[in-house]
Amino acid sequence: MGKGETAMTLLLKSPAFSQLGEIPKHYTCEGADVSPPLAWSDVPEGALSLALLVDDPDAPDPAAPKVTWVHWILYNLPPTAGALPEGIAPEALPPGTLEGLNDWNRTGYGAPCPPIGRHRYFHKLYALNTVFTSLVKPTAKELVSAIDGHVLAETELIGTYEKAGS
């Protein structure tokens, strides 16, 4: 880096909630069950694709977590896309974007629906130096394995949610 230059950091934000803020009910099983709007910036030079992994490490009970529950997997997102609108349908995903299998064993967004307590939902974004040509509907484990050694930058946005009366 030259004098006066600063390193850019991959950023992920949502107009729906702030870092460690509450995810509005609209984006949960108690609401419309649609994905929140997300926007990213400062993708590093050389990034050929992005991957998004949304998971909940507090399942089933934050007091005694047993599993990390995967809510959404996207990969081969074009780094120039910059955002995903609220409730994006599979056919409206940016060109080339593919979906992995969440823990309901289906593609697409699975809304927060914690059985007990306040859970954290990690929206993890990875800038990658590759585009995957042989991955087909990977699980989170398969995606994490595939991106190993290809991550140029990563960031996360964490939202929380607790169902009414839980």
N, CA, C and O atoms as a DFTB+ gen file, in Angstrom:
664 C
 N C O
     1  1       0.831      -1.176       0.000
     2  2       0.000       0.000       0.000
     3  2       0.877       1.242       0.000
     4  3       1.872       1.321       0.721
     5  1       0.502       2.179      -0.795
     6  2       1.266       3.414      -0.869
     7  2       0.893       4.383       0.238
     8  3      -0.074       4.175       0.972
     9  1       1.661       5.423       0.340
    10  2       1.433       6.441       1.370
    11  2       0.045       7.059       1.182
    12  3      -0.339       7.427       0.072
    13  1      -0.685       7.165       2.267
    14  2      -2.008       7.762       2.233
    15  2      -3.122       6.793       1.853
    16  3      -4.297       7.153       1.921
    17  1      -2.772       5.564       1.453
    18  2      -3.794       4.589       1.110
    19  2      -4.236       3.840       2.361
    20  3      -3.451       3.624       3.284
    21  1      -5.493       3.453       2.372
    22  2      -5.994       2.657       3.486
    23  2      -6.565       1.359       2.936
    24  3      -7.092       1.309       1.825
    25  1      -6.448       0.329       3.730
    26  2      -6.977      -0.963       3.314
    27  2      -8.500      -0.925       3.378
    28  3      -9.077      -0.442       4.352
    29  1      -9.136      -1.433       2.347
    30  2     -10.589      -1.507       2.370
    31  2     -10.984      -2.824       3.019
    32  3     -10.308      -3.842       2.871
    33  1     -12.087      -2.777       3.735
    34  2     -12.576      -3.948       4.424
    35  2     -13.947      -4.297       3.869
    36  3     -14.820      -3.435       3.769
    37  1     -14.133      -5.540       3.515
    38  2     -15.422      -6.009       3.032
    39  2     -16.480      -5.695       4.079
    40  3     -16.316      -6.025       5.253
    41  1     -17.561      -5.061       3.656
    42  2     -18.634      -4.679       4.567
    43  2     -19.944      -5.327       4.148
    44  3     -20.226      -5.461       2.957
    45  1     -20.739      -5.728       5.127
    46  2     -22.072      -6.274       4.896
    47  2     -23.026      -5.555       5.826
    48  3     -22.798      -5.494       7.034
    49  1     -24.096      -5.010       5.265
    50  2     -25.081      -4.274       6.055
    51  2     -26.483      -4.650       5.610
    52  3     -26.689      -5.238       4.549
    53  1     -27.443      -4.290       6.461
    54  2     -28.846      -4.429       6.113
    55  2     -29.590      -3.196       6.588
    56  3     -29.378      -2.742       7.713
    57  1     -30.463      -2.643       5.747
    58  2     -31.288      -1.542       6.219
    59  2     -32.357      -2.014       7.208
    60  3     -33.019      -1.193       7.841
    61  1     -32.526      -3.328       7.344
    62  2     -33.552      -3.880       8.222
    63  2     -33.101      -4.016       9.679
    64  3     -33.926      -3.946      10.590
    65  1     -31.802      -4.208       9.903
    66  2     -31.304      -4.358      11.274
    67  2     -29.826      -4.009      11.305
    68  3     -29.124      -4.116      10.299
    69  1     -29.365      -3.588      12.483
    70  2     -27.965      -3.211      12.657
    71  2     -27.183      -4.375      13.267
    72  3     -27.762      -5.378      13.685
    73  1     -25.881      -4.226      13.309
    74  2     -25.018      -5.251      13.922
    75  2     -25.483      -5.505      15.352
    76  3     -25.574      -4.581      16.160
    77  1     -25.775      -6.770      15.656
    78  2     -26.269      -7.253      16.950
    79  2     -27.664      -6.732      17.286
    80  3     -28.130      -6.881      18.415
    81  1     -28.330      -6.120      16.303
    82  2     -29.688      -5.635      16.499
    83  2     -30.706      -6.730      16.258
    84  3     -30.385      -7.807      15.755
    85  1     -31.944      -6.429      16.630
    86  2     -33.017      -7.399      16.463
    87  2     -33.493      -7.442      15.015
    88  3     -33.729      -6.406      14.394
    89  1     -33.627      -8.641      14.496
    90  2     -34.171      -8.849      13.165
    91  2     -35.681      -8.604      13.267
    92  3     -36.340      -9.228      14.099
    93  1     -36.237      -7.722      12.454
    94  2     -37.673      -7.475      12.519
    95  2     -38.488      -8.741      12.263
    96  3     -38.108      -9.595      11.463
    97  1     -39.606      -8.837      12.957
    98  2     -40.502      -9.997      12.866
    99  2     -40.860     -10.331      11.416
   100  3     -41.053     -11.499      11.077
   101  1     -40.948      -9.311      10.564
   102  2     -41.302      -9.494       9.154
   103  2     -40.416     -10.541       8.472
   104  3     -40.878     -11.243       7.573
   105  1     -39.150     -10.654       8.888
   106  2     -38.186     -11.559       8.253
   107  2     -38.083     -12.900       8.962
   108  3     -37.112     -13.629       8.757
   109  1     -39.060     -13.240       9.787
   110  2     -39.030     -14.470      10.577
   111  2     -40.255     -15.330      10.284
   112  3     -41.112     -14.967       9.478
   113  1     -40.316     -16.477      10.954
   114  2     -41.455     -17.382      10.784
   115  2     -42.734     -16.785      11.359
   116  3     -43.829     -17.257      11.057
   117  1     -42.602     -15.757      12.178
   118  2     -43.785     -15.094      12.734
   119  2     -44.255     -13.948      11.843
   120  3     -45.261     -13.299      12.130
   121  1     -43.523     -13.708      10.769
   122  2     -43.871     -12.647       9.836
   123  2     -44.054     -13.194       8.442
   124  3     -44.723     -14.209       8.246
   125  1     -43.456     -12.517       7.464
   126  2     -43.616     -12.892       6.056
   127  2     -42.667     -14.007       5.623
   128  3     -42.779     -14.514       4.507
   129  1     -41.721     -14.396       6.505
   130  2     -40.776     -15.476       6.176
   131  2     -40.006     -15.170       4.893
   132  3     -39.836     -16.038       4.036
   133  1     -39.542     -13.920       4.771
   134  2     -38.758     -13.513       3.604
   135  2     -37.369     -13.064       4.053
   136  3     -37.179     -12.640       5.193
   137  1     -36.407     -13.163       3.144
   138  2     -35.036     -12.761       3.458
   139  2     -34.962     -11.246       3.631
   140  3     -35.673     -10.499       2.959
   141  1     -34.091     -10.800       4.544
   142  2     -33.913      -9.360       4.708
   143  2     -33.075      -8.790       3.562
   144  3     -32.307      -9.515       2.930
   145  1     -33.224      -7.501       3.301
   146  2     -32.348      -6.885       2.302
   147  2     -30.923      -6.836       2.842
   148  3     -30.703      -6.552       4.020
   149  1     -29.965      -7.113       1.976
   150  2     -28.549      -7.085       2.338
   151  2     -27.787      -6.286       1.285
   152  3     -28.128      -6.316       0.102
   153  1     -26.759      -5.578       1.725
   154  2     -25.914      -4.827       0.797
   155  2     -24.467      -4.963       1.230
   156  3     -24.174      -4.992       2.426
   157  1     -23.560      -5.047       0.266
   158  2     -22.140      -5.169       0.583
   159  2     -21.346      -4.152      -0.225
   160  3     -21.779      -3.655      -1.264
   161  1     -20.166      -3.872       0.305
   162  2     -19.268      -2.927      -0.362
   163  2     -17.831      -3.289      -0.028
   164  3     -17.564      -4.153       0.807
   165  1     -16.915      -2.607      -0.700
   166  2     -15.482      -2.795      -0.493
   167  2     -15.023      -4.228      -0.758
   168  3     -14.206      -4.785      -0.024
   169  1     -15.568      -4.804      -1.823
   170  2     -15.134      -6.135      -2.256
   171  2     -13.694      -5.997      -2.744
   172  3     -13.401      -5.104      -3.540
   173  1     -12.794      -6.858      -2.286
   174  2     -11.387      -6.710      -2.680
   175  2     -11.158      -6.973      -4.164
   176  3     -11.855      -7.761      -4.802
   177  1     -10.157      -6.283      -4.678
   178  2      -9.743      -6.498      -6.053
   179  2      -9.339      -7.968      -6.208
   180  3      -8.719      -8.538      -5.310
   181  1      -9.676      -8.561      -7.306
   182  2      -9.331      -9.962      -7.539
   183  2     -10.433     -10.925      -7.146
   184  3     -10.339     -12.119      -7.432
   185  1     -11.485     -10.426      -6.490
   186  2     -12.600     -11.311      -6.123
   187  2     -13.358     -11.698      -7.391
   188  3     -13.734     -10.843      -8.192
   189  1     -13.572     -12.982      -7.554
   190  2     -14.302     -13.490      -8.722
   191  2     -15.732     -13.867      -8.378
   192  3     -16.593     -13.945      -9.254
   193  1     -15.982     -14.105      -7.080
   194  2     -17.335     -14.433      -6.642
   195  2     -17.440     -14.177      -5.142
   196  3     -16.445     -13.955      -4.452
   197  1     -18.676     -14.216      -4.667
   198  2     -18.967     -14.101      -3.241
   199  2     -19.802     -15.300      -2.821
   200  3     -20.500     -15.908      -3.632
   201  1     -19.715     -15.624      -1.548
   202  2     -20.573     -16.658      -0.969
   203  2     -21.216     -16.076       0.281
   204  3     -20.578     -15.341       1.035
   205  1     -22.478     -16.410       0.493
   206  2     -23.223     -15.964       1.669
   207  2     -23.720     -17.191       2.411
   208  3     -24.328     -18.087       1.825
   209  1     -23.455     -17.215       3.700
   210  2     -23.891     -18.313       4.554
   211  2     -24.575     -17.689       5.763
   212  3     -23.966     -16.894       6.479
   213  1     -25.834     -18.043       5.995
   214  2     -26.576     -17.527       7.143
   215  2     -26.863     -18.707       8.067
   216  3     -27.494     -19.689       7.676
   217  1     -26.378     -18.581       9.317
   218  2     -26.595     -19.677      10.252
   219  2     -26.843     -19.183      11.673
   220  3     -26.617     -18.018      11.998
   221  1     -27.309     -20.099      12.499
   222  2     -27.662     -19.852      13.901
   223  2     -26.886     -20.841      14.755
   224  3     -27.216     -22.027      14.776
   225  1     -25.841     -20.368      15.472
   226  2     -25.046     -21.278      16.297
   227  2     -25.677     -21.578      17.659
   228  3     -25.085     -22.290      18.471
   229  1     -26.869     -21.042      17.913
   230  2     -27.501     -21.175      19.230
   231  2     -28.606     -22.212      19.276
   232  3     -29.351     -22.265      20.255
   233  1     -28.735     -23.036      18.247
   234  2     -29.830     -24.010      18.188
   235  2     -29.543     -25.238      19.058
   236  3     -28.388     -25.652      19.164
   237  1     -30.540     -25.811      19.665
   238  2     -31.912     -25.314      19.706
   239  2     -32.149     -24.289      20.824
   240  3     -33.104     -23.515      20.767
   241  1     -31.280     -24.288      21.833
   242  2     -31.448     -23.417      23.002
   243  2     -30.140     -22.681      23.259
   244  3     -29.109     -23.326      23.452
   245  1     -30.151     -21.331      23.267
   246  2     -28.904     -20.592      23.480
   247  2     -28.208     -20.927      24.799
   248  3     -26.996     -20.750      24.923
   249  1     -28.969     -21.410      25.782
   250  2     -28.378     -21.795      27.066
   251  2     -27.629     -23.115      26.958
   252  3     -26.748     -23.399      27.770
   253  1     -27.973     -23.919      25.964
   254  2     -27.318     -25.219      25.753
   255  2     -27.316     -25.543      24.259
   256  3     -27.993     -26.475      23.827
   257  1     -26.550     -24.771      23.460
   258  2     -26.563     -25.018      22.009
   259  2     -25.998     -26.387      21.662
   260  3     -25.033     -26.852      22.270
   261  1     -26.614     -27.021      20.678
   262  2     -26.188     -28.360      20.263
   263  2     -25.782     -28.411      18.805
   264  3     -25.063     -29.322      18.394
   265  1     -26.233     -27.442      18.012
   266  2     -26.001     -27.497      16.574
   267  2     -26.011     -26.069      16.006
   268  3     -26.657     -25.174      16.550
   269  1     -25.295     -25.887      14.926
   270  2     -25.392     -24.645      14.166
   271  2     -26.369     -24.905      13.035
   272  3     -26.108     -25.720      12.150
   273  1     -27.507     -24.200      13.070
   274  2     -28.574     -24.413      12.097
   275  2     -28.383     -23.477      10.917
   276  3     -28.284     -22.263      11.095
   277  1     -28.332     -24.028       9.718
   278  2     -28.078     -23.255       8.506
   279  2     -29.407     -22.807       7.890
   280  3     -30.300     -23.616       7.639
   281  1     -29.511     -21.494       7.655
   282  2     -30.739     -20.896       7.134
   283  2     -30.688     -20.566       5.649
   284  3     -31.726     -20.547       4.986
   285  1     -29.477     -20.302       5.108
   286  2     -29.406     -19.875       3.711
   287  2     -27.977     -20.010       3.213
   288  3     -27.030     -19.668       3.921
   289  1     -27.825     -20.507       1.996
   290  2     -26.515     -20.610       1.346
   291  2     -26.642     -20.111      -0.091
   292  3     -27.444     -20.617      -0.876
   293  1     -25.826     -19.101      -0.414
   294  2     -25.697     -18.624      -1.791
   295  2     -24.219     -18.644      -2.147
   296  3     -23.375     -18.357      -1.298
   297  1     -23.899     -18.975      -3.375
   298  2     -22.509     -18.927      -3.819
   299  2     -22.472     -18.543      -5.289
   300  3     -23.493     -18.552      -5.978
   301  1     -21.276     -18.206      -5.753
   302  2     -21.067     -17.680      -7.109
   303  2     -21.813     -16.363      -7.331
   304  3     -22.146     -16.013      -8.464
   305  1     -22.073     -15.638      -6.241
   306  2     -22.639     -14.295      -6.373
   307  2     -21.617     -13.414      -7.095
   308  3     -20.441     -13.429      -6.732
   309  1     -22.028     -12.656      -8.093
   310  2     -21.075     -11.764      -8.744
   311  2     -20.653     -10.654      -7.773
   312  3     -21.511     -10.055      -7.123
   313  1     -19.370     -10.373      -7.662
   314  2     -18.905      -9.359      -6.718
   315  2     -19.439      -7.969      -7.018
   316  3     -19.451      -7.105      -6.141
   317  1     -19.877      -7.749      -8.244
   318  2     -20.397      -6.445      -8.634
   319  2     -21.879      -6.266      -8.314
   320  3     -22.408      -5.169      -8.488
   321  1     -22.558      -7.308      -7.853
   322  2     -24.004      -7.219      -7.600
   323  2     -24.322      -6.167      -6.538
   324  3     -25.256      -5.382      -6.706
   325  1     -23.568      -6.144      -5.464
   326  2     -23.708      -5.104      -4.451
   327  2     -24.831      -5.251      -3.451
   328  3     -24.753      -4.677      -2.365
   329  1     -25.882      -6.005      -3.775
   330  2     -27.006      -6.104      -2.848
   331  2     -27.961      -7.217      -3.243
   332  3     -27.968      -7.696      -4.377
   333  1     -28.764      -7.608      -2.267
   334  2     -29.894      -8.506      -2.484
   335  2     -31.117      -7.818      -1.883
   336  3     -31.083      -7.431      -0.715
   337  1     -32.187      -7.658      -2.645
   338  2     -33.370      -7.015      -2.090
   339  2     -34.119      -7.949      -1.140
   340  3     -33.892      -9.159      -1.126
   341  1     -34.994      -7.374      -0.368
   342  2     -35.859      -8.145       0.535
   343  2     -36.613      -9.213      -0.238
   344  3     -37.129      -8.965      -1.327
   345  1     -36.670     -10.406       0.343
   346  2     -37.493     -11.469      -0.210
   347  2     -37.133     -11.894      -1.613
   348  3     -38.010     -12.253      -2.399
   349  1     -35.854     -11.859      -1.938
   350  2     -35.441     -12.181      -3.304
   351  2     -35.824     -13.623      -3.668
   352  3     -35.555     -14.564      -2.921
   353  1     -36.445     -13.763      -4.810
   354  2     -36.843     -15.079      -5.321
   355  2     -35.657     -15.713      -6.033
   356  3     -34.795     -15.002      -6.549
   357  1     -35.601     -17.049      -6.069
   358  2     -34.478     -17.722      -6.732
   359  2     -34.251     -17.245      -8.167
   360  3     -33.107     -17.078      -8.590
   361  1     -35.314     -17.029      -8.904
   362  2     -35.168     -16.604     -10.302
   363  2     -34.704     -15.147     -10.435
   364  3     -34.323     -14.718     -11.524
   365  1     -34.733     -14.393      -9.342
   366  2     -34.299     -12.998      -9.360
   367  2     -32.875     -12.815      -8.828
   368  3     -32.361     -11.697      -8.804
   369  1     -32.238     -13.909      -8.401
   370  2     -30.865     -13.811      -7.909
   371  2     -29.958     -13.275      -9.018
   372  3     -30.232     -13.490     -10.199
   373  1     -28.884     -12.583      -8.648
   374  2     -27.966     -12.082      -9.677
   375  2     -27.485     -13.220     -10.590
   376  3     -27.323     -14.352     -10.135
   377  1     -27.259     -12.923     -11.865
   378  2     -26.837     -13.945     -12.829
   379  2     -25.630     -14.744     -12.332
   380  3     -24.635     -14.180     -11.876
   381  1     -25.745     -16.068     -12.434
   382  2     -24.659     -16.959     -12.026
   383  2     -24.749     -17.424     -10.585
   384  3     -24.073     -18.380     -10.204
   385  1     -25.569     -16.767      -9.778
   386  2     -25.691     -17.133      -8.361
   387  2     -26.378     -18.487      -8.227
   388  3     -27.382     -18.761      -8.883
   389  1     -25.814     -19.325      -7.363
   390  2     -26.374     -20.649      -7.101
   391  2     -26.711     -20.771      -5.617
   392  3     -26.197     -20.021      -4.787
   393  1     -27.582     -21.728      -5.298
   394  2     -28.007     -21.930      -3.921
   395  2     -27.561     -23.285      -3.401
   396  3     -27.521     -24.275      -4.132
   397  1     -27.225     -23.301      -2.112
   398  2     -26.909     -24.547      -1.439
   399  2     -28.100     -25.002      -0.626
   400  3     -29.136     -24.339      -0.588
   401  1     -27.939     -26.155       0.032
   402  2     -29.013     -26.718       0.849
   403  2     -28.912     -26.221       2.280
   404  3     -27.862     -26.322       2.915
   405  1     -30.023     -25.680       2.782
   406  2     -30.067     -25.281       4.182
   407  2     -30.402     -26.500       5.043
   408  3     -30.491     -27.616       4.532
   409  1     -30.584     -26.292       6.328
   410  2     -30.825     -27.438       7.210
   411  2     -32.267     -27.937       7.204
   412  3     -32.614     -28.836       7.970
   413  1     -33.103     -27.365       6.353
   414  2     -34.414     -27.951       6.073
   415  2     -34.298     -28.853       4.840
   416  3     -35.295     -29.368       4.336
   417  1     -33.049     -29.034       4.362
   418  2     -32.740     -29.849       3.189
   419  2     -33.422     -29.327       1.926
   420  3     -33.916     -30.089       1.095
   421  1     -33.429     -27.984       1.814
   422  2     -33.975     -27.336       0.627
   423  2     -33.148     -26.083       0.335
   424  3     -32.406     -25.606       1.194
   425  1     -33.281     -25.567      -0.861
   426  2     -32.625     -24.311      -1.192
   427  2     -33.522     -23.162      -0.749
   428  3     -34.693     -23.357      -0.423
   429  1     -32.956     -21.978      -0.745
   430  2     -33.724     -20.794      -0.386
   431  2     -33.515     -20.385       1.061
   432  3     -32.840     -21.062       1.836
   433  1     -34.109     -19.270       1.390
   434  2     -34.020     -18.682       2.720
   435  2     -34.982     -19.384       3.661
   436  3     -36.149     -19.593       3.331
   437  1     -34.489     -19.742       4.825
   438  2     -35.320     -20.278       5.902
   439  2     -35.292     -19.282       7.047
   440  3     -34.233     -19.030       7.623
   441  1     -36.412     -18.726       7.377
   442  2     -36.487     -17.634       8.351
   443  2     -36.160     -18.089       9.770
   444  3     -36.364     -19.249      10.126
   445  1     -35.646     -17.151      10.578
   446  2     -35.454     -17.435      12.001
   447  2     -36.777     -17.858      12.648
   448  3     -37.827     -17.263      12.409
   449  1     -36.690     -18.899      13.470
   450  2     -37.870     -19.419      14.156
   451  2     -37.394     -20.172      15.395
   452  3     -37.668     -21.363      15.540
   453  1     -36.682     -19.481      16.291
   454  2     -36.066     -20.181      17.421
   455  2     -37.096     -20.780      18.372
   456  3     -38.068     -20.113      18.727
   457  1     -36.895     -22.025      18.786
   458  2     -37.862     -22.673      19.671
   459  2     -37.861     -22.090      21.085
   460  3     -38.879     -22.122      21.777
   461  1     -36.709     -21.558      21.509
   462  2     -36.612     -20.999      22.853
   463  2     -35.494     -19.968      22.897
   464  3     -34.432     -20.176      22.310
   465  1     -35.722     -18.877      23.578
   466  2     -34.682     -17.886      23.819
   467  2     -34.324     -17.026      22.620
   468  3     -34.855     -17.201      21.523
   469  1     -33.410     -16.090      22.857
   470  2     -32.913     -15.175      21.826
   471  2     -31.707     -15.815      21.140
   472  3     -30.709     -16.141      21.783
   473  1     -31.819     -15.986      19.836
   474  2     -30.757     -16.594      19.036
   475  2     -30.033     -15.529      18.229
   476  3     -30.579     -14.462      17.946
   477  1     -28.787     -15.840      17.863
   478  2     -27.983     -14.987      16.990
   479  2     -27.975     -15.598      15.591
   480  3     -27.824     -16.809      15.422
   481  1     -28.139     -14.738      14.602
   482  2     -28.146     -15.171      13.205
   483  2     -26.984     -14.486      12.499
   484  3     -26.977     -13.271      12.301
   485  1     -25.994     -15.308      12.124
   486  2     -24.769     -14.823      11.496
   487  2     -24.950     -14.823       9.985
   488  3     -25.195     -15.869       9.384
   489  1     -24.830     -13.651       9.374
   490  2     -24.856     -13.495       7.924
   491  2     -23.392     -13.327       7.520
   492  3     -22.823     -12.246       7.676
   493  1     -22.785     -14.387       7.003
   494  2     -21.351     -14.397       6.695
   495  2     -21.159     -14.239       5.191
   496  3     -21.723     -14.990       4.395
   497  1     -20.357     -13.256       4.819
   498  2     -20.088     -12.999       3.417
   499  2     -18.608     -13.206       3.154
   500  3     -17.760     -12.686       3.880
   501  1     -18.301     -13.968       2.114
   502  2     -16.923     -14.292       1.750
   503  2     -16.643     -13.800       0.334
   504  3     -17.413     -14.076      -0.586
   505  1     -15.546     -13.075       0.160
   506  2     -15.056     -12.703      -1.177
   507  2     -14.044     -13.770      -1.573
   508  3     -13.103     -14.053      -0.831
   509  1     -14.244     -14.353      -2.740
   510  2     -13.448     -15.509      -3.156
   511  2     -12.695     -15.244      -4.455
   512  3     -13.124     -14.448      -5.290
   513  1     -11.573     -15.925      -4.605
   514  2     -10.761     -15.780      -5.823
   515  2     -11.094     -16.860      -6.850
   516  3     -10.272     -17.193      -7.704
   517  1     -12.296     -17.399      -6.760
   518  2     -12.710     -18.463      -7.671
   519  2     -14.216     -18.408      -7.888
   520  3     -14.950     -17.775      -7.129
   521  1     -14.652     -19.080      -8.935
   522  2     -16.063     -19.350      -9.196
   523  2     -16.172     -20.866      -9.219
   524  3     -15.372     -21.536      -9.872
   525  1     -17.143     -21.406      -8.521
   526  2     -17.256     -22.862      -8.424
   527  2     -18.063     -23.414      -9.593
   528  3     -19.191     -22.991      -9.845
   529  1     -17.460     -24.366     -10.300
   530  2     -18.120     -24.965     -11.453
   531  2     -18.632     -26.369     -11.169
   532  3     -19.457     -26.888     -11.921
   533  1     -18.152     -26.994     -10.092
   534  2     -18.565     -28.377      -9.840
   535  2     -19.385     -28.548      -8.566
   536  3     -19.798     -29.664      -8.254
   537  1     -19.629     -27.478      -7.827
   538  2     -20.482     -27.586      -6.639
   539  2     -21.944     -27.600      -7.070
   540  3     -22.366     -26.783      -7.888
   541  1     -22.706     -28.523      -6.522
   542  2     -24.129     -28.591      -6.825
   543  2     -24.890     -28.689      -5.508
   544  3     -24.806     -29.697      -4.805
   545  1     -25.626     -27.643      -5.183
   546  2     -26.425     -27.578      -3.962
   547  2     -25.632     -28.068      -2.739
   548  3     -26.042     -29.020      -2.075
   549  1     -24.505     -27.417      -2.445
   550  2     -23.695     -27.876      -1.311
   551  2     -24.362     -27.586       0.029
   552  3     -25.150     -26.650       0.164
   553  1     -24.030     -28.403       1.001
   554  2     -24.383     -28.109       2.382
   555  2     -23.394     -27.062       2.885
   556  3     -22.424     -26.743       2.197
   557  1     -23.630     -26.535       4.061
   558  2     -22.696     -25.562       4.631
   559  2     -21.312     -26.178       4.795
   560  3     -20.305     -25.534       4.499
   561  1     -21.258     -27.406       5.257
   562  2     -19.974     -28.080       5.452
   563  2     -19.224     -28.202       4.127
   564  3     -18.017     -27.968       4.069
   565  1     -19.935     -28.566       3.074
   566  2     -19.313     -28.704       1.754
   567  2     -18.852     -27.350       1.213
   568  3     -17.784     -27.250       0.608
   569  1     -19.654     -26.317       1.430
   570  2     -19.256     -24.993       0.965
   571  2     -18.028     -24.494       1.718
   572  3     -17.084     -23.994       1.105
   573  1     -18.036     -24.625       3.031
   574  2     -16.892     -24.178       3.835
   575  2     -15.623     -24.913       3.407
   576  3     -14.549     -24.314       3.342
   577  1     -15.743     -26.187       3.120
   578  2     -14.597     -26.962       2.647
   579  2     -14.127     -26.448       1.281
   580  3     -12.927     -26.321       1.041
   581  1     -15.075     -26.155       0.392
   582  2     -14.734     -25.697      -0.960
   583  2     -14.075     -24.319      -0.957
   584  3     -13.195     -24.059      -1.778
   585  1     -14.484     -23.436      -0.052
   586  2     -13.914     -22.088      -0.066
   587  2     -12.563     -22.013       0.643
   588  3     -11.856     -21.012       0.530
   589  1     -12.208     -23.061       1.367
   590  2     -10.923     -23.073       2.068
   591  2      -9.789     -22.809       1.073
   592  3      -9.669     -23.492       0.055
   593  1      -8.973     -21.822       1.379
   594  2      -7.860     -21.460       0.508
   595  2      -8.224     -20.473      -0.588
   596  3      -7.355     -20.059      -1.355
   597  1      -9.504     -20.082      -0.678
   598  2      -9.957     -19.164      -1.725
   599  2     -10.496     -17.847      -1.178
   600  3     -10.933     -16.998      -1.954
   601  1     -10.475     -17.657       0.141
   602  2     -11.076     -16.480       0.757
   603  2     -10.106     -15.299       0.715
   604  3      -9.013     -15.355       1.278
   605  1     -10.527     -14.231       0.038
   606  2      -9.744     -12.995      -0.016
   607  2     -10.121     -12.069       1.136
   608  3      -9.280     -11.333       1.653
   609  1     -11.387     -12.110       1.533
   610  2     -11.883     -11.290       2.636
   611  2     -13.195     -11.898       3.114
   612  3     -13.879     -12.603       2.372
   613  1     -13.528     -11.614       4.358
   614  2     -14.800     -12.072       4.897
   615  2     -15.310     -11.077       5.918
   616  3     -14.544     -10.328       6.524
   617  1     -16.613     -11.087       6.093
   618  2     -17.250     -10.211       7.064
   619  2     -18.514     -10.896       7.548
   620  3     -18.961     -11.887       6.969
   621  1     -19.087     -10.353       8.622
   622  2     -20.344     -10.915       9.090
   623  2     -21.216      -9.819       9.682
   624  3     -20.734      -8.825      10.225
   625  1     -22.494     -10.038       9.557
   626  2     -23.513      -9.189      10.137
   627  2     -24.349     -10.105      11.018
   628  3     -24.894     -11.103      10.546
   629  1     -24.448      -9.768      12.287
   630  2     -25.174     -10.615      13.230
   631  2     -26.447      -9.912      13.669
   632  3     -26.416      -8.783      14.159
   633  1     -27.565     -10.599      13.485
   634  2     -28.853     -10.128      13.987
   635  2     -29.352     -11.105      15.018
   636  3     -28.919     -12.257      15.048
   637  1     -30.263     -10.657      15.869
   638  2     -30.823     -11.537      16.903
   639  2     -32.337     -11.611      16.750
   640  3     -32.967     -10.722      16.177
   641  1     -32.907     -12.701      17.279
   642  2     -34.367     -12.819      17.275
   643  2     -34.804     -13.775      18.373
   644  3     -34.156     -14.784      18.653
   645  1     -35.924     -13.420      18.982
   646  2     -36.586     -14.277      19.969
   647  2     -38.065     -14.247      19.658
   648  3     -38.662     -13.178      19.529
   649  1     -38.659     -15.433      19.537
   650  2     -40.088     -15.508      19.245
   651  2     -40.888     -14.968      20.430
   652  3     -40.479     -15.082      21.586
   653  1     -42.005     -14.394      20.118
   654  2     -42.908     -13.885      21.157
   655  2     -43.306     -15.039      22.086
   656  3     -43.701     -16.111      21.627
   657  1     -43.198     -14.805      23.378
   658  2     -43.628     -15.809      24.348
   659  2     -42.652     -16.954      24.572
   660  3     -42.972     -17.898      25.295
   661  1     -41.450     -16.892      23.959
   662  2     -40.524     -18.033      24.170
   663  2     -39.648     -17.824      25.381
   664  3     -38.820     -18.678      25.700
